[in-house]
Amino acid sequence: SSKIQLVAIMTTTSIDVAALQSLLPQAVIEFALKHFDTPPPLKQPFTTVALFADVSGFTKLSEAFASKGPQGAEELAFFLNRYMEQLVRHIARAGGDVFKFAGDAMLVLWVPNEDLIPEDVDPESDEAEQIINREIAVMAHRAVQTSIAIQNELDSADLTDGVTLSVKIGIGVGRATVLHVGGVYSRVEYFACGIPLMQAFNSEEKAKQGDIIVSPSVWKIINESFDGDLLEDDFVRITRQTKTVRNKSAKSKKGNSHHHLSDTHSFQKLLEKYIPAAVLPYLTRCQNSWSGELRLVTVLFVNVGVNLSNVQNIDSTSLDWIQQVITGI
């Protein structure tokens, strides 16, 4: 019976691999699998559509629930989870992948599958570029289309008495780079930079509550399917959709995600490198329902002197310097 009891304890406290995967973008997982035996720093370039969504009303909502003490923390987590779940559901339905949560905002990327280019086509050829550009055009349409659906359903959503949440959305397109840095104490961090992120951030800055703003590059791709108002610097506020595009859900590759590794345990350890140590305890099968709590913490904010949102290209020297900074911290 003691052996049975030990097995039960190990089962309930083991890390949920599916939960690990849900916290990481698919593009990062696939890259990590291909380069699992190569130490950081690494660069991962690709063409992408970037969407930056900023939720307004979060501060007022937090203040409303903070006055309730521990119960307020649980209620706040509940309402925010319901709201974010609806956002993520719309995004996943359109094939987008949440790259990062930043407080009350999220960065979403649409990344073409690497197997989109046939094996007999040179990845660096003009033909390959044309294939990618056609897919990016479809993804840009899906990103704007799902943004309209999000605003129609979630703009000015009443979560509790006197508190509403609204979303501002900015969208960009172009070549981006993900930096995989760190490696100290079995921790790896990933950052994104490049033109599409710059465009998405600049678009969101021009937005008001309920707005969808696209960069000039995005508008050039989608202007035959949407109407919009021209803004300063040729950014465009989307007003309505005139042609629809078929959505394509983000397909998870959980069934064969660890085919490059010897076993599931190795796959789990690879993913854990990208997850903060403070988060891992809540991903055990016995604790993942207890992730909302009220805790006193000390926060250390370190500005490393690099604003990746304004960086278009990262050369090897810059990458090495960022690697030194992150490993030093």
C-alpha positions in Angstrom: 0.0 0.0 0.0 2.9 2.3 0.7 4.1 1.8 -2.9 0.7 2.7 -4.2 0.5 5.8 -2.0 4.0 6.9 -3.3 2.9 6.5 -6.9 -0.2 8.6 -6.2 1.8 11.4 -4.7 4.2 11.5 -7.6 1.3 11.6 -10.1 -0.6 14.4 -8.4 2.5 16.6 -8.0 4.1 16.1 -11.4 4.3 18.9 -13.9 1.5 19.0 -16.5 3.3 19.1 -19.8 0.2 20.3 -21.6 0.1 23.3 -19.2 3.8 24.0 -20.0 3.0 24.0 -23.7 0.0 26.3 -23.2 2.3 29.0 -21.7 4.7 29.1 -24.7 4.2 30.2 -28.3 4.3 27.3 -30.8 7.0 29.0 -32.8 9.3 29.1 -29.7 8.6 25.5 -28.9 9.4 24.3 -32.4 12.6 26.3 -32.5 13.7 25.1 -29.1 13.2 21.5 -30.2 15.3 22.0 -33.3 18.1 23.6 -31.3 17.8 21.8 -28.0 21.5 20.8 -28.1 22.7 24.4 -29.0 23.4 26.8 -26.1 22.1 30.4 -26.2 22.3 33.0 -27.5 20.3 32.1 -30.6 18.4 34.2 -33.2 15.1 33.0 -34.7 14.0 35.2 -37.7 10.7 34.9 -39.5 8.1 37.0 -41.3 5.0 37.6 -39.2 1.8 39.6 -38.5 2.0 41.2 -35.1 -1.0 42.3 -33.0 -0.7 44.2 -29.8 -3.8 44.4 -27.7 -4.0 46.7 -24.6 -6.8 46.2 -22.1 -7.9 49.5 -20.5 -9.8 49.6 -17.2 -7.5 47.0 -15.5 -6.2 49.4 -12.8 -9.7 50.4 -11.8 -10.8 46.8 -11.7 -7.8 45.9 -9.5 -8.5 48.7 -7.1 -12.2 47.6 -6.8 -11.3 44.1 -5.8 -8.2 44.9 -3.7 -10.4 46.4 -1.1 -12.0 43.0 -0.5 -8.7 41.4 0.6 -7.9 37.8 -0.2 -11.4 37.2 -1.5 -11.0 40.1 -3.9 -7.7 38.6 -5.3 -9.6 35.4 -6.2 -12.5 37.3 -7.7 -10.1 39.5 -9.7 -8.3 36.4 -11.1 -11.6 34.8 -12.0 -12.9 37.8 -13.9 -9.6 38.5 -15.7 -9.3 34.8 -16.7 -12.8 34.9 -18.2 -12.0 38.0 -20.1 -8.6 36.8 -21.3 -10.0 33.4 -22.2 -12.5 35.1 -24.6 -9.7 37.1 -26.2 -7.4 34.1 -26.6 -10.3 32.0 -28.0 -10.9 34.6 -30.8 -7.2 34.7 -31.5 -6.7 30.9 -31.6 -9.8 30.6 -33.9 -8.0 32.9 -36.4 -4.7 31.0 -36.2 -2.9 33.5 -34.0 -0.4 32.6 -31.2 -0.1 34.6 -28.0 3.6 35.4 -27.8 3.7 37.3 -24.5 1.4 38.7 -21.8 2.6 42.0 -20.5 0.4 42.9 -17.5 -3.0 43.9 -19.0 -1.7 43.7 -22.6 -0.8 40.9 -25.0 1.4 40.4 -28.0 0.1 38.0 -30.7 2.0 36.7 -33.7 0.9 34.9 -36.8 3.8 32.9 -38.1 3.7 30.8 -41.3 4.5 27.1 -40.8 8.0 26.1 -41.9 6.6 23.2 -43.9 4.7 25.7 -46.1 7.6 25.8 -48.5 8.0 22.5 -50.6 11.2 20.6 -50.1 12.2 21.1 -53.7 12.1 24.9 -53.3 15.1 26.9 -52.0 14.0 28.7 -48.8 16.1 31.7 -49.9 14.5 31.9 -53.4 12.1 34.4 -54.8 9.5 31.6 -55.1 9.8 30.8 -51.4 9.4 34.5 -50.6 6.2 34.7 -52.7 4.7 31.7 -50.9 5.4 33.3 -47.6 4.0 36.7 -48.7 0.8 35.0 -49.9 0.3 33.3 -46.5 1.2 36.5 -44.6 -1.5 38.4 -46.6 -4.1 35.8 -45.5 -2.9 36.1 -41.9 -3.1 39.9 -42.0 -6.8 39.6 -43.1 -7.5 37.1 -40.3 -5.8 39.3 -37.7 -7.9 42.3 -38.6 -11.1 40.2 -38.9 -10.7 38.7 -35.5 -9.9 42.1 -34.1 -13.3 43.3 -35.3 -14.9 40.2 -33.6 -13.1 41.0 -30.4 -14.2 44.6 -30.3 -17.8 43.6 -31.2 -17.9 41.2 -28.2 -15.6 42.5 -25.6 -15.4 46.3 -26.0 -16.9 48.1 -22.9 -17.5 44.7 -21.2 -19.1 45.1 -17.7 -17.3 42.9 -15.3 -18.6 44.3 -12.0 -20.5 47.4 -10.8 -19.1 50.5 -12.3 -16.1 48.7 -13.9 -15.7 48.0 -17.6 -12.9 46.7 -19.7 -12.1 47.9 -23.2 -9.4 46.9 -25.8 -7.2 49.0 -28.0 -5.6 47.0 -30.9 -2.6 47.8 -33.1 -1.4 45.6 -36.0 1.9 45.4 -37.9 3.6 43.2 -40.5 7.2 42.3 -41.6 10.4 40.5 -40.6 10.8 39.9 -36.9 13.5 38.2 -34.8 13.1 36.2 -31.6 16.2 36.2 -29.3 16.8 33.1 -27.1 19.2 34.2 -24.4 20.3 33.1 -20.9 21.0 29.5 -20.2 22.2 30.2 -16.6 20.6 28.1 -13.8 18.6 26.2 -16.5 16.7 29.3 -17.5 16.2 30.7 -21.0 14.4 33.9 -21.9 12.9 34.8 -25.3 12.4 38.3 -26.6 10.9 39.5 -29.9 12.0 42.6 -31.9 11.7 43.9 -35.4 9.6 46.1 -37.7 6.2 44.3 -37.2 6.4 44.9 -33.5 7.3 48.5 -33.9 4.4 49.0 -36.2 2.0 47.2 -33.8 3.1 49.3 -30.8 2.9 52.6 -32.8 -0.5 51.6 -34.1 -1.8 50.9 -30.6 -0.4 54.2 -29.3 -2.7 56.0 -31.9 -5.7 54.0 -30.8 -8.6 55.0 -28.4 -10.8 52.6 -26.6 -12.5 50.2 -29.0 -10.1 51.2 -31.9 -8.3 48.9 -34.3 -5.4 50.7 -35.9 -3.2 49.2 -38.6 0.2 50.3 -40.0 0.5 51.5 -43.6 2.1 48.2 -44.5 -0.8 46.2 -43.2 -3.3 48.6 -44.9 -1.6 48.0 -48.2 -2.3 44.3 -47.9 -5.9 44.4 -46.6 -7.4 47.6 -48.1 -9.7 45.7 -50.6 -11.4 43.9 -47.7 -11.8 46.6 -45.1 -12.9 50.2 -44.9 -10.9 52.7 -42.7 -10.2 56.3 -41.8 -6.7 57.6 -42.7 -4.8 58.9 -39.7 -1.5 60.7 -39.2 1.6 59.1 -40.8 -0.7 56.9 -43.1 -1.9 54.7 -40.2 -5.5 53.6 -40.7 -8.4 53.1 -38.2 -10.5 50.2 -39.3 -14.2 51.0 -39.5 -15.8 47.9 -41.2 -15.2 44.7 -43.1 -16.3 44.4 -46.7 -15.0 40.9 -47.5 -14.6 38.0 -45.2 -11.7 35.5 -45.1 -12.0 31.9 -43.8 -10.5 31.5 -40.4 -8.0 28.7 -39.7 -7.5 27.7 -36.1 -4.0 27.4 -34.6 -3.2 23.7 -34.8 -1.4 22.3 -31.8 1.4 19.8 -32.5 1.2 18.3 -29.0 1.0 14.8 -30.4 4.5 14.8 -31.9 6.1 17.9 -30.4 8.9 16.0 -28.8 9.9 13.8 -31.7 13.4 15.4 -31.7 14.0 14.3 -28.1 14.4 10.8 -26.6 11.3 11.0 -24.3 8.6 13.1 -22.8 10.7 13.8 -19.7 13.4 15.5 -21.9 10.7 17.5 -23.7 9.3 18.7 -20.3 12.8 19.7 -19.1 13.3 21.7 -22.3 10.1 23.6 -21.9 10.7 24.3 -18.2 13.8 26.3 -19.1 11.5 29.0 -20.6 9.1 29.1 -17.6 9.9 31.4 -14.6 10.7 29.3 -11.5 7.9 31.1 -9.5 5.3 29.8 -12.0 6.3 26.1 -12.1 4.8 25.1 -8.8 1.4 26.1 -10.1 1.6 23.8 -13.1 1.6 20.6 -11.1 -1.6 18.6 -11.5 -2.6 19.2 -7.9 -2.0 22.9 -7.8 -3.0 24.4 -11.2 -6.4 25.3 -9.9 -4.9 27.5 -7.1 -3.2 30.1 -9.2 -5.0 33.2 -7.8 -3.6 34.5 -4.6 -2.8 37.6 -2.6 0.9 37.8 -1.8 3.2 40.5 -0.5 6.2 40.8 -2.9 9.3 42.9 -3.5 9.7 43.9 -7.1 13.1 44.7 -8.7 12.8 46.3 -12.1 16.0 46.4 -14.2 16.3 48.5 -17.3 19.0 46.8 -19.4 19.3 49.8 -21.7 17.9 48.1 -24.8 14.4 48.9 -26.1 13.7 45.9 -28.3 10.5 47.4 -29.6 12.6 49.9 -31.5 15.2 47.5 -32.8 14.9 46.5 -36.4 17.9 44.2 -36.8 20.1 42.4 -34.2 23.7 41.7 -35.3 25.9 39.1 -33.6 27.6 41.8 -31.5 24.3 43.1 -30.1 23.1 39.6 -29.5 26.3 38.7 -27.5 25.9 41.9 -25.5 22.3 41.2 -24.6 23.3 37.6 -23.7 26.0 39.0 -21.3 23.5 41.3 -19.7 20.8 38.7 -19.1 23.3 36.0 -17.8 24.8 38.7 -15.5 21.4 39.6 -14.0 
